[in-house]
Amino acid sequence: MYKQVSFMRIFSLALILFLIPIISQTQAFGGTNEKFEKYRMRGLMAQQEGLLQESLEYYRKALKIDSTTPEIYNDIGIVSERMGDLYEAKRNYFKALEINENYLPAYSNLAYLYKKQGDFITAIEYFKKRMKLGGPKDPWTQEAGDQLRYLSEFSPELKKWIMAIETDMLSKEVKEVSNVLAEVEKKKFDKQVADVKKYVDQAQSYEEEGLYKAALAECDRALSLVPENAKLVEYRKNIVFKIKAEEIRSRVNTALKKLESGDTDSSREDFRTILTIIPSE
């Protein structure tokens, strides 16, 4: 489900897109000036070319001009991390958050850094903060959710937390729409959110008990209210996979018993049926 990709390559591309609007509006962030912008842009260009030491020097020149913006500390942290100086990387990420505790990129960077070091407990905490503070349509919020889902394979409690946050995000999306509607429509949407949460909670409860078909029914009830919700669609696929896996295990056991009893023809037919159940992808 999770493809291995070069994080730094993805992060570098995302960083360019992230910095362009920031650089064009720097007067709103700590009174930076053209010289600060020039040094920071040169640092970014050097960073993209792999000239890390040169990039770091430009960022530090920008820092001397303005040390009140979290972005420049985050820039230095990224380059320091790529150069292998994880202590300096952390120090700068933390400094960015000290200036602005809602500066979201630093949470993502700390989470990935701790994950890379094998400190999954701390990584989870920062992924959780990034996911909780981000908007529901923010791709980095979704990425944090994906990382938490990956790390939650050994933590049922974390799975519940993720579902609760995602349900809360769904609630916020619905409420944003309902704010422009009449009071009657608002109540209708609020009830819809409550119903979705109820169905999802029940589906999760059934799933934990191994009652996958019951979980699927509850998930379908939730999807009937929000059919385009990507997280619920993905959750439904996971349940269907578990149902098929359970059916395959049952049929394999039956076929093996027949084979052991000498009923080879019937056993062979059962195995052929199993092959039609196994997903093609």
SULKA-V971644 format. One record per residue. N is the residue number from 1. RES is the residue in one small letter. PHI is phi in degrees with one decimal (999 if undefined). PSI is psi as a letter, one per 20 degrees, with the letter a starting at -180 (NA if undefined). OMEGA is omega in degrees with one decimal (999 if undefined). Layout:
n:N res:RES phi:PHI psi:PSI omega:OMEGA
n:N res:RES phi:PHI psi:PSI omega:OMEGA
//
This chain:
n:1 res:m phi:999 psi:h omega:-178.5
n:2 res:y phi:-108.1 psi:o omega:179.9
n:3 res:k phi:-83.1 psi:p omega:179.0
n:4 res:q phi:-80.6 psi:p omega:178.6
n:5 res:v phi:-130.3 psi:r omega:177.8
n:6 res:s phi:-75.7 psi:o omega:-178.0
n:7 res:f phi:-61.1 psi:g omega:-176.1
n:8 res:m phi:-65.2 psi:h omega:178.4
n:9 res:r phi:-66.1 psi:g omega:178.4
n:10 res:i phi:-63.3 psi:g omega:-177.2
n:11 res:f phi:-65.0 psi:h omega:-179.0
n:12 res:s phi:-62.9 psi:g omega:179.2
n:13 res:l phi:-65.1 psi:g omega:179.6
n:14 res:a phi:-65.6 psi:h omega:-178.4
n:15 res:l phi:-62.6 psi:g omega:179.6
n:16 res:i phi:-61.1 psi:g omega:179.5
n:17 res:l phi:-63.0 psi:h omega:-178.1
n:18 res:f phi:-71.5 psi:h omega:-173.6
n:19 res:l phi:-81.5 psi:h omega:-175.4
n:20 res:i phi:-56.3 psi:g omega:178.2
n:21 res:p phi:-67.2 psi:h omega:-179.4
n:22 res:i phi:-67.4 psi:g omega:-177.5
n:23 res:i phi:-65.2 psi:h omega:-179.1
n:24 res:s phi:-74.9 psi:i omega:-177.9
n:25 res:q phi:-125.3 psi:k omega:-171.2
n:26 res:t phi:-67.4 psi:i omega:178.2
n:27 res:q phi:-63.7 psi:h omega:179.9
n:28 res:a phi:-85.2 psi:i omega:-176.7
n:29 res:f phi:-120.2 psi:n omega:171.5
n:30 res:g phi:78.9 psi:j omega:173.8
n:31 res:g phi:67.4 psi:k omega:179.1
n:32 res:t phi:-68.8 psi:q omega:-177.5
n:33 res:n phi:-122.8 psi:a omega:-174.6
n:34 res:e phi:-63.2 psi:h omega:-179.8
n:35 res:k phi:-66.2 psi:g omega:176.3
n:36 res:f phi:-60.2 psi:g omega:-179.4
n:37 res:e phi:-61.5 psi:g omega:-178.2
n:38 res:k phi:-62.9 psi:g omega:-179.7
n:39 res:y phi:-64.2 psi:g omega:-177.6
n:40 res:r phi:-67.5 psi:g omega:178.7
n:41 res:m phi:-64.5 psi:h omega:177.3
n:42 res:r phi:-64.7 psi:h omega:176.7
n:43 res:g phi:-63.4 psi:g omega:178.9
n:44 res:l phi:-64.5 psi:g omega:179.9
n:45 res:m phi:-64.4 psi:g omega:178.4
n:46 res:a phi:-64.2 psi:h omega:178.8
n:47 res:q phi:-62.3 psi:g omega:-179.6
n:48 res:q phi:-67.0 psi:h omega:178.3
n:49 res:e phi:-86.4 psi:i omega:178.7
n:50 res:g phi:84.6 psi:j omega:178.9
n:51 res:l phi:-89.3 psi:m omega:-168.7
n:52 res:l phi:-67.8 psi:g omega:-179.5
n:53 res:q phi:-64.3 psi:g omega:177.8
n:54 res:e phi:-63.9 psi:g omega:178.3
n:55 res:s phi:-59.9 psi:g omega:-179.0
n:56 res:l phi:-62.3 psi:h omega:179.8
n:57 res:e phi:-64.6 psi:g omega:177.6
n:58 res:y phi:-65.4 psi:g omega:179.3
n:59 res:y phi:-61.2 psi:h omega:-179.5
n:60 res:r phi:-69.7 psi:h omega:174.4
n:61 res:k phi:-65.6 psi:g omega:177.5
n:62 res:a phi:-64.1 psi:h omega:-179.6
n:63 res:l phi:-62.0 psi:h omega:179.3
n:64 res:k phi:-66.1 psi:h omega:179.7
n:65 res:i phi:-79.4 psi:g omega:-179.8
n:66 res:d phi:-146.0 psi:o omega:-179.5
n:67 res:s phi:-108.1 psi:k omega:-175.0
n:68 res:t phi:-107.6 psi:j omega:-179.5
n:69 res:t phi:-107.3 psi:p omega:-178.7
n:70 res:p phi:-67.5 psi:h omega:-175.1
n:71 res:e phi:-60.1 psi:g omega:-175.6
n:72 res:i phi:-68.6 psi:h omega:176.5
n:73 res:y phi:-68.0 psi:h omega:177.5
n:74 res:n phi:-64.2 psi:g omega:176.8
n:75 res:d phi:-58.5 psi:g omega:-179.3
n:76 res:i phi:-62.8 psi:h omega:178.6
n:77 res:g phi:-61.4 psi:g omega:-179.0
n:78 res:i phi:-62.9 psi:g omega:-179.4
n:79 res:v phi:-66.3 psi:g omega:178.4
n:80 res:s phi:-60.0 psi:g omega:179.5
n:81 res:e phi:-64.6 psi:g omega:179.4
n:82 res:r phi:-66.0 psi:h omega:178.7
n:83 res:m phi:-85.6 psi:i omega:176.8
n:84 res:g phi:91.7 psi:j omega:179.7
n:85 res:d phi:-92.5 psi:n omega:-174.1
n:86 res:l phi:-70.5 psi:h omega:177.4
n:87 res:y phi:-62.1 psi:g omega:-179.5
n:88 res:e phi:-67.5 psi:h omega:178.3
n:89 res:a phi:-61.7 psi:g omega:179.5
n:90 res:k phi:-60.8 psi:g omega:-177.2
n:91 res:r phi:-57.3 psi:g omega:-178.8
n:92 res:n phi:-75.0 psi:h omega:175.9
n:93 res:y phi:-62.2 psi:g omega:178.7
n:94 res:f phi:-64.0 psi:h omega:179.0
n:95 res:k phi:-65.1 psi:h omega:177.4
n:96 res:a phi:-60.1 psi:g omega:179.6
n:97 res:l phi:-73.2 psi:h omega:176.9
n:98 res:e phi:-65.1 psi:h omega:178.2
n:99 res:i phi:-73.7 psi:g omega:-179.2
n:100 res:n phi:-144.5 psi:o omega:-176.4
n:101 res:e phi:-68.6 psi:i omega:178.1
n:102 res:n phi:-104.1 psi:j omega:177.6
n:103 res:y phi:-79.6 psi:o omega:-166.9
n:104 res:l phi:-67.7 psi:h omega:-178.3
n:105 res:p phi:-56.4 psi:h omega:-178.9
n:106 res:a phi:-65.3 psi:h omega:177.7
n:107 res:y phi:-64.6 psi:g omega:178.6
n:108 res:s phi:-62.5 psi:g omega:-177.7
n:109 res:n phi:-64.1 psi:g omega:177.5
n:110 res:l phi:-65.1 psi:h omega:-179.5
n:111 res:a phi:-61.5 psi:g omega:-179.9
n:112 res:y phi:-66.9 psi:h omega:179.5
n:113 res:l phi:-63.9 psi:g omega:179.8
n:114 res:y phi:-66.4 psi:h omega:177.2
n:115 res:k phi:-63.5 psi:g omega:179.4
n:116 res:k phi:-61.9 psi:h omega:179.5
n:117 res:q phi:-81.1 psi:i omega:-179.5
n:118 res:g phi:87.3 psi:j omega:178.2
n:119 res:d phi:-90.2 psi:m omega:-173.5
n:120 res:f phi:-68.1 psi:h omega:-179.6
n:121 res:i phi:-62.2 psi:g omega:179.1
n:122 res:t phi:-68.9 psi:h omega:178.3
n:123 res:a phi:-58.7 psi:g omega:179.5
n:124 res:i phi:-59.8 psi:g omega:-178.5
n:125 res:e phi:-61.0 psi:g omega:-178.9
n:126 res:y phi:-76.1 psi:h omega:173.6
n:127 res:f phi:-63.3 psi:h omega:179.0
n:128 res:k phi:-63.4 psi:g omega:179.0
n:129 res:k phi:-64.0 psi:g omega:179.8
n:130 res:r phi:-64.3 psi:g omega:-178.9
n:131 res:m phi:-69.1 psi:g omega:-177.2
n:132 res:k phi:-69.3 psi:h omega:-176.7
n:133 res:l phi:-83.8 psi:h omega:-176.1
n:134 res:g phi:-80.6 psi:r omega:176.9
n:135 res:g phi:-80.3 psi:q omega:-176.9
n:136 res:p phi:-63.8 psi:h omega:-179.5
n:137 res:k phi:-98.8 psi:j omega:178.9
n:138 res:d phi:-73.8 psi:p omega:-178.2
n:139 res:p phi:-61.0 psi:h omega:178.9
n:140 res:w phi:-74.7 psi:h omega:172.4
n:141 res:t phi:-65.9 psi:g omega:178.1
n:142 res:q phi:-64.0 psi:h omega:178.4
n:143 res:e phi:-63.7 psi:g omega:177.1
n:144 res:a phi:-61.0 psi:h omega:177.3
n:145 res:g phi:-63.2 psi:g omega:178.2
n:146 res:d phi:-63.2 psi:g omega:178.8
n:147 res:q phi:-64.2 psi:g omega:178.7
n:148 res:l phi:-65.9 psi:h omega:178.4
n:149 res:r phi:-64.2 psi:h omega:177.7
n:150 res:y phi:-64.7 psi:g omega:-177.9
n:151 res:l phi:-76.0 psi:i omega:-175.7
n:152 res:s phi:-86.0 psi:j omega:-178.1
n:153 res:e phi:-58.0 psi:h omega:-179.5
n:154 res:f phi:-110.2 psi:j omega:-177.3
n:155 res:s phi:-141.2 psi:n omega:177.8
n:156 res:p phi:-58.3 psi:h omega:-179.5
n:157 res:e phi:-64.4 psi:h omega:178.7
n:158 res:l phi:-66.7 psi:h omega:176.9
n:159 res:k phi:-60.5 psi:g omega:179.0
n:160 res:k phi:-64.8 psi:h omega:-179.8
n:161 res:w phi:-62.9 psi:g omega:179.9
n:162 res:i phi:-61.1 psi:g omega:-179.5
n:163 res:m phi:-62.6 psi:h omega:179.6
n:164 res:a phi:-65.2 psi:g omega:179.6
n:165 res:i phi:-65.6 psi:g omega:-179.3
n:166 res:e phi:-65.5 psi:h omega:176.1
n:167 res:t phi:-64.8 psi:h omega:177.7
n:168 res:d phi:-63.9 psi:g omega:177.6
n:169 res:m phi:-63.3 psi:g omega:177.9
n:170 res:l phi:-61.7 psi:g omega:178.3
n:171 res:s phi:-60.2 psi:g omega:-179.6
n:172 res:k phi:-65.2 psi:h omega:178.8
n:173 res:e phi:-61.2 psi:g omega:-178.8
n:174 res:v phi:-65.8 psi:h omega:-178.9
n:175 res:k phi:-67.6 psi:h omega:176.7
n:176 res:e phi:-60.5 psi:g omega:178.5
n:177 res:v phi:-70.2 psi:g omega:-174.9
n:178 res:s phi:-67.2 psi:h omega:-179.0
n:179 res:n phi:-63.8 psi:h omega:-178.2
n:180 res:v phi:-95.9 psi:j omega:-179.4
n:181 res:l phi:-101.6 psi:r omega:176.9
n:182 res:a phi:-68.3 psi:r omega:-176.6
n:183 res:e phi:-58.8 psi:h omega:179.8
n:184 res:v phi:-65.3 psi:g omega:178.5
n:185 res:e phi:-67.1 psi:h omega:177.9
n:186 res:k phi:-60.2 psi:g omega:179.5
n:187 res:k phi:-63.4 psi:h omega:179.3
n:188 res:k phi:-63.9 psi:g omega:179.4
n:189 res:f phi:-68.1 psi:h omega:177.9
n:190 res:d phi:-60.1 psi:g omega:178.3
n:191 res:k phi:-66.6 psi:h omega:178.6
n:192 res:q phi:-62.0 psi:g omega:178.7
n:193 res:v phi:-61.4 psi:g omega:-179.8
n:194 res:a phi:-62.5 psi:h omega:179.9
n:195 res:d phi:-67.4 psi:g omega:178.3
n:196 res:v phi:-60.4 psi:g omega:179.7
n:197 res:k phi:-60.9 psi:g omega:-179.8
n:198 res:k phi:-62.3 psi:g omega:-178.9
n:199 res:y phi:-66.1 psi:g omega:180.0
n:200 res:v phi:-66.5 psi:g omega:178.1
n:201 res:d phi:-60.1 psi:g omega:-180.0
n:202 res:q phi:-67.9 psi:h omega:178.4
n:203 res:a phi:-61.7 psi:g omega:-179.6
n:204 res:q phi:-65.5 psi:h omega:178.9
n:205 res:s phi:-63.5 psi:g omega:178.0
n:206 res:y phi:-62.5 psi:g omega:-179.6
n:207 res:e phi:-61.2 psi:g omega:-179.9
n:208 res:e phi:-64.2 psi:h omega:178.3
n:209 res:e phi:-86.2 psi:i omega:-179.0
n:210 res:g phi:83.0 psi:j omega:179.9
n:211 res:l phi:-92.3 psi:m omega:-169.2
n:212 res:y phi:-69.6 psi:h omega:179.4
n:213 res:k phi:-67.6 psi:h omega:176.3
n:214 res:a phi:-67.3 psi:h omega:178.2
n:215 res:a phi:-63.8 psi:h omega:179.1
n:216 res:l phi:-62.6 psi:g omega:179.7
n:217 res:a phi:-62.4 psi:g omega:179.3
n:218 res:e phi:-68.6 psi:h omega:178.3
n:219 res:c phi:-63.5 psi:g omega:178.5
n:220 res:d phi:-65.2 psi:h omega:177.2
n:221 res:r phi:-65.4 psi:g omega:177.9
n:222 res:a phi:-66.5 psi:g omega:-179.5
n:223 res:l phi:-67.3 psi:h omega:176.9
n:224 res:s phi:-65.2 psi:h omega:179.0
n:225 res:l phi:-92.1 psi:h omega:179.6
n:226 res:v phi:-132.7 psi:m omega:-172.3
n:227 res:p phi:-64.1 psi:i omega:-177.5
n:228 res:e phi:-99.7 psi:j omega:179.8
n:229 res:n phi:-74.6 psi:o omega:-173.3
n:230 res:a phi:-63.3 psi:h omega:-178.5
n:231 res:k phi:-65.7 psi:g omega:179.1
n:232 res:l phi:-69.4 psi:h omega:177.3
n:233 res:v phi:-61.4 psi:g omega:178.8
n:234 res:e phi:-66.2 psi:h omega:178.4
n:235 res:y phi:-61.7 psi:g omega:178.8
n:236 res:r phi:-63.2 psi:g omega:179.0
n:237 res:k phi:-60.1 psi:g omega:179.9
n:238 res:n phi:-64.2 psi:g omega:179.2
n:239 res:i phi:-65.8 psi:g omega:179.5
n:240 res:v phi:-60.5 psi:h omega:178.2
n:241 res:f phi:-61.4 psi:g omega:-179.5
n:242 res:k phi:-67.3 psi:h omega:177.2
n:243 res:i phi:-63.6 psi:g omega:-179.9
n:244 res:k phi:-65.6 psi:g omega:179.8
n:245 res:a phi:-62.2 psi:g omega:179.5
n:246 res:e phi:-65.6 psi:g omega:179.7
n:247 res:e phi:-66.0 psi:g omega:180.0
n:248 res:i phi:-63.4 psi:g omega:179.0
n:249 res:r phi:-59.5 psi:g omega:-179.3
n:250 res:s phi:-63.6 psi:g omega:-178.5
n:251 res:r phi:-68.4 psi:h omega:178.1
n:252 res:v phi:-63.2 psi:g omega:178.8
n:253 res:n phi:-60.8 psi:g omega:179.6
n:254 res:t phi:-64.5 psi:g omega:-179.0
n:255 res:a phi:-64.0 psi:h omega:179.6
n:256 res:l phi:-65.9 psi:h omega:178.3
n:257 res:k phi:-63.0 psi:g omega:178.5
n:258 res:k phi:-63.9 psi:g omega:179.8
n:259 res:l phi:-63.7 psi:g omega:179.5
n:260 res:e phi:-66.7 psi:h omega:-179.9
n:261 res:s phi:-83.2 psi:i omega:178.4
n:262 res:g phi:96.8 psi:i omega:-179.5
n:263 res:d phi:-85.6 psi:m omega:-173.2
n:264 res:t phi:-69.1 psi:h omega:-178.6
n:265 res:d phi:-63.7 psi:g omega:179.4
n:266 res:s phi:-66.1 psi:h omega:178.6
n:267 res:s phi:-63.7 psi:g omega:-179.9
n:268 res:r phi:-62.9 psi:g omega:179.5
n:269 res:e phi:-64.6 psi:h omega:177.7
n:270 res:d phi:-62.4 psi:g omega:-179.8
n:271 res:f phi:-66.2 psi:h omega:176.0
n:272 res:r phi:-64.2 psi:g omega:177.8
n:273 res:t phi:-63.1 psi:h omega:179.9
n:274 res:i phi:-59.6 psi:h omega:-178.7
n:275 res:l phi:-63.7 psi:h omega:178.2
n:276 res:t phi:-76.2 psi:i omega:-179.4
n:277 res:i phi:-84.7 psi:h omega:-176.4
n:278 res:i phi:-59.9 psi:p omega:-179.8
n:279 res:p phi:-58.1 psi:q omega:-179.6
n:280 res:s phi:-79.0 psi:i omega:179.3
n:281 res:e phi:-122.9 psi:NA omega:999
//
